[in-house]
Amino acid sequence: MVKFIGEYNAKVDDKGRLVFPAAFKSIMPADQPQMFVIKKDIFSDCLEMWTYEEWERQSEDVKSKLNFFNVNHARFWREYMRNRALVQPDAKLGRISIPKNLLESIGVTKEVIFCGVDHKIEIWAKENFETSGISNEEYISLAGMLSDIK
C-alpha cells in the first residue's frame, strides 16, 4: 500500500487541471496504472484522493456493512457513490483534471494544497487548508482521549 506524506501547493489552470506532486508520483508503483478516485470528504471542505486499489478496499468495506433491502442503507450508498471522479495523471506533465463541480464544492479558486494523509491525499483550497488546523491544546486533548481506546 502506498503511503502519502507531505504538503504540496499547485495552481489550477482554466480547465481545472493541476500538476500532481512529483513526490507522490515517485512513490507510485511503476508497473501499475496511476489511477485515482476523487470524492468530497464527508466532514471537511476538502476532496479525498484515493489510489484506485485503496478505493476498492474502502468501498467494499463500507458496502459490506450495508443491507440493500433497507431503504436507508440504499439511500446512503447512492449518496456515498455520488460525485466521484476517476482521474489519471497524464504521462507527459503529470497533470490531473478534476471536475469543476468538485473543485467548487470545496471553494477552490486558484490554488490548492495536496496533503498526504498516509493512505489517501486530501486536496484543499489553499485558504481553507491554512485555517483547518486545530490548536495544540485540542491536539493534545484528542491524543489523550484516543490513547485510552483499545
MOWO-V749757 format. One record per backbone hydrogen bond with DSSP energy under -0.5 kcal/mol. CO is the residue of the C=O (numbers start at 1). NH is the residue of the N-H. If there is no record, write none. Layout:
co=CO nh=NH
co=CO nh=NH
This chain:
co=2 nh=4
co=4 nh=118
co=6 nh=116
co=8 nh=114
co=10 nh=112
co=13 nh=16
co=16 nh=98
co=17 nh=13
co=18 nh=20
co=18 nh=96
co=21 nh=24
co=21 nh=25
co=22 nh=26
co=23 nh=27
co=24 nh=27
co=25 nh=28
co=29 nh=32
co=33 nh=35
co=34 nh=89
co=35 nh=52
co=36 nh=87
co=37 nh=50
co=38 nh=85
co=39 nh=48
co=44 nh=46
co=45 nh=125
co=46 nh=41
co=47 nh=123
co=48 nh=39
co=48 nh=50
co=49 nh=121
co=50 nh=37
co=51 nh=55
co=52 nh=56
co=53 nh=57
co=54 nh=58
co=55 nh=59
co=56 nh=60
co=57 nh=61
co=58 nh=62
co=59 nh=63
co=60 nh=64
co=61 nh=65
co=62 nh=65
co=63 nh=66
co=66 nh=68
co=67 nh=70
co=69 nh=71
co=70 nh=74
co=71 nh=75
co=72 nh=76
co=73 nh=77
co=74 nh=78
co=75 nh=79
co=76 nh=80
co=77 nh=81
co=78 nh=82
co=79 nh=82
co=85 nh=38
co=85 nh=87
co=87 nh=36
co=90 nh=94
co=94 nh=20
co=95 nh=90
co=96 nh=18
co=96 nh=98
co=99 nh=102
co=99 nh=103
co=100 nh=104
co=101 nh=105
co=102 nh=106
co=103 nh=106
co=103 nh=108
co=104 nh=107
co=110 nh=12
co=111 nh=126
co=112 nh=10
co=113 nh=115
co=113 nh=124
co=114 nh=8
co=114 nh=116
co=115 nh=122
co=116 nh=6
co=117 nh=119
co=117 nh=120
co=118 nh=4
co=120 nh=117
co=121 nh=49
co=122 nh=115
co=122 nh=124
co=123 nh=47
co=124 nh=113
co=125 nh=129
co=126 nh=130
co=127 nh=131
co=128 nh=131
co=129 nh=132
co=135 nh=139
co=136 nh=140
co=137 nh=141
co=138 nh=142
co=139 nh=143
co=140 nh=144
co=141 nh=145
co=142 nh=146
co=143 nh=147
co=144 nh=148
co=145 nh=148
co=146 nh=149
